[in-house]
């Protein structure tokens, strides 16, 4: 195959997906940033001309506690999910192929089940008349009037629940490729189970670990249905505000400014990981 | 070798944690008690109510229409993209790879918000078409990843063998590559199908009047407590179909 026809073949194969993502992914992202500098019009659309008004409006100290809450909820969710996923994927990679398939299916089913239904399941489980509340009353673990719903703890619990598969799946992909002979070697050299797990397994799957943490953190940052459904009025996250600006206030520029901020918050960790990946690949090649 | 019991215990706890809410939901769909706090006896009542809820079935039709067409389109686009990513190494593929990967980690709300901005600014009326576009966009990356995984396992010497035996280039692609790749493409399509059926956030942003998909319907039903047990019944059916599709997809992806 000569170089000329190879190149045109490459373009022919690449162009459909490249054009689609260019028009429906890249351009919309740029539009969000541009819209932040446009005035709002009364019909819920975008007016003409340019303005810094929206940026001033968003630069409001009232947003600080919401941004802070979004960040700490996402961070704790990431830590808990990774801490649970590490030993779980360690176990999944060691069991036989049949058991592995079963465990994988156990992770994939909740992952693929409707997101709303999973939140709804917790809502009915934690409902004042629901089974879990009754069980905990009966065991005298919580006082009679305790409310398990509509607080920030519930938001955190459901965040962890919905994000956990996002941590398990990339970590499992890495653990599956891990050479467990290295663990035997570490033990032969006198390392205890904890030491060999922390010093051999964890570094061995660090690529999967980073992807898992990134995935969970970024996806948690954008949540708004969870605080809306199981959180109280004071448990809003940044996503709640974006949705509110779009659907309640019908102020697209204001929503865009918030979304642009969230986009930056998402891109920074993604860039760090991309640079790290490139760097570690070069290091591996050398 | 002595193994620690801790990883097995954590695995068990995680599986119970992931499944307990779903199991309770399924049980409650057969529970005569409205709030499911206690077992009031077995009933088909909620399923009968669901059967009679015409608006749910109308939404199902909308959802299926979008899911089938969006997964077909993303199967074609995603397979081409995966093939290009696998066969070529160039700056173009670096850009291509990045464009495919970033939507995978993009929070739903940002994707919904940015597509809404596009449609509002370009004056496109939101409706079936805009939902379809949004679904193809987020399914595309997932299909590409699944097909790419399959391509990496593919033994390209088979193509050489076919050529040596006198097959033309087109014949070797059509008779060797495509049939061996098909399970991967189908698995990707099934994933796209489930993602499309389940999506709420992005659809909510780009939907218009008269295009209530099933998740949008479920969300509006959740606001009225009267229909809560009916949601349990509907959820049970949805979880059941997710299980079937996931099991089928596993079978297709199993390396032979």
Interface residues (C-beta under 8 A of the other chain):
Chain A: X10 X11 X13 X14 X16 X17 X18 X20 X21 X22 X24 X25 X26 X27 X28 X29 X31 X32 X35 X44 X45 X46 X84 X85 X87 X88 X90 X91 X92 X94 X101 X103 X104 X105 X106 X107 X108 X109 X110 X112 X113 X114 X115 X116 X117 X118 X120 X121 X122 X124 X125 X127 X129 X130 X131 X133 X134 X161 X164 X165 X168 X184 X187 X193 X214 X215 X218 X219 X221 X222 X223 X224 X225 X229 X239 X242 X243 X246 X252 X255 X256 X259 X262 X263 X266 X270
Chain B: X1 X3 X4 X6 X7 X8 X10 X11 X13 X14 X15 X17 X18 X19 X20 X21 X22 X24 X25 X28 X35 X36 X37 X38 X76 X77 X78 X80 X81 X83 X84 X87 X88 X90 X92 X93 X95 X96 X99 X100 X102 X103 X105 X106 X107 X108 X109 X110 X111 X113 X114 X115 X116 X117 X118 X120 X121 X133 X134 X136 X137 X140 X144 X194 X195 X197 X198 X200 X201 X205 X215 X218 X219 X222 X228 X231 X232 X235 X238 X239 X242 X243 X245 X246 X247 X250
